[in-house]
Amino acid sequence: MQRLGRVLHVTPSMNIIVKSETIPKLGQTVVDENLKVVGKVFDIIGPTSSPYVTIKPSIKEPRKLANKKLYVIPSKRRKEKK
């Protein structure tokens, strides 16, 4: 588990905007401090030195996450056999 950053706000279309500490991969699973899945990384915007991440939520009330820290779970991809 790796810290993603703090939730800044939720957009009118209910996407979660996070001021990111790292650059995640698109589609990575995002969880809260209780390891509850809150959504997936949908987009990364801004400069690489100070990125913002858009999360497509999988929860009913994403506004409750305001100012909370979120984390990403690294995707488990199988390595291809040669």
C-alpha positions in Angstrom: 0.0 0.0 0.0 1.3 3.4 -0.9 0.1 6.8 0.2 -1.6 8.7 -2.7 -2.4 12.0 -1.1 -5.1 14.1 0.4 -8.6 14.6 -1.0 -9.1 18.3 -2.1 -12.7 18.1 -3.2 -15.4 16.3 -5.1 -16.5 17.6 -8.5 -20.1 18.2 -9.5 -19.9 14.9 -11.5 -18.9 13.2 -8.2 -15.2 12.5 -9.2 -12.7 12.8 -6.3 -9.7 15.1 -6.8 -6.6 14.3 -4.9 -3.4 16.3 -4.5 -1.0 13.5 -5.2 2.3 12.7 -3.5 3.2 10.2 -6.2 2.2 9.4 -9.7 0.0 6.3 -9.7 -0.9 4.1 -12.7 -4.3 4.5 -14.4 -6.8 2.0 -13.1 -5.0 1.4 -9.8 -7.4 0.7 -6.8 -7.7 3.5 -4.3 -8.5 2.8 -0.6 -9.0 4.8 2.6 -7.1 4.4 5.9 -9.4 1.5 6.8 -8.5 -0.3 3.5 -12.1 0.2 2.2 -12.0 0.5 -1.6 -13.2 4.0 -2.6 -12.6 3.8 -6.4 -10.0 3.7 -9.2 -7.5 6.1 -10.6 -9.3 7.7 -13.7 -6.9 10.5 -14.7 -3.7 12.3 -13.8 -3.6 16.1 -14.4 -1.1 18.8 -13.9 2.7 18.9 -14.0 4.7 15.7 -13.0 6.3 17.7 -10.1 2.9 18.4 -8.6 0.2 16.1 -10.0 -3.5 15.9 -9.2 -5.4 12.6 -9.5 -9.0 12.1 -10.5 -10.7 9.1 -8.9 -13.8 7.5 -10.2 -15.6 6.6 -7.0 -17.2 3.2 -6.2 -18.9 4.5 -3.0 -22.2 6.2 -2.7 -21.1 9.3 -0.7 -17.6 10.4 -1.9 -18.1 13.9 -0.3 -17.4 12.2 3.1 -13.8 11.7 2.0 -13.1 15.5 2.0 -9.6 16.2 3.5 -8.9 12.5 4.1 -5.7 10.7 3.0 -6.1 8.0 0.4 -3.8 5.2 -0.6 -3.2 3.0 -3.8 -2.8 -0.7 -3.9 -0.2 -1.7 -6.5 -1.8 -3.8 -9.3 -0.8 -7.5 -9.3 0.1 -8.2 -12.9 1.5 -11.6 -13.7 4.8 -11.7 -15.5 4.7 -13.4 -18.8 6.7 -16.6 -19.1 9.4 -16.6 -21.8 
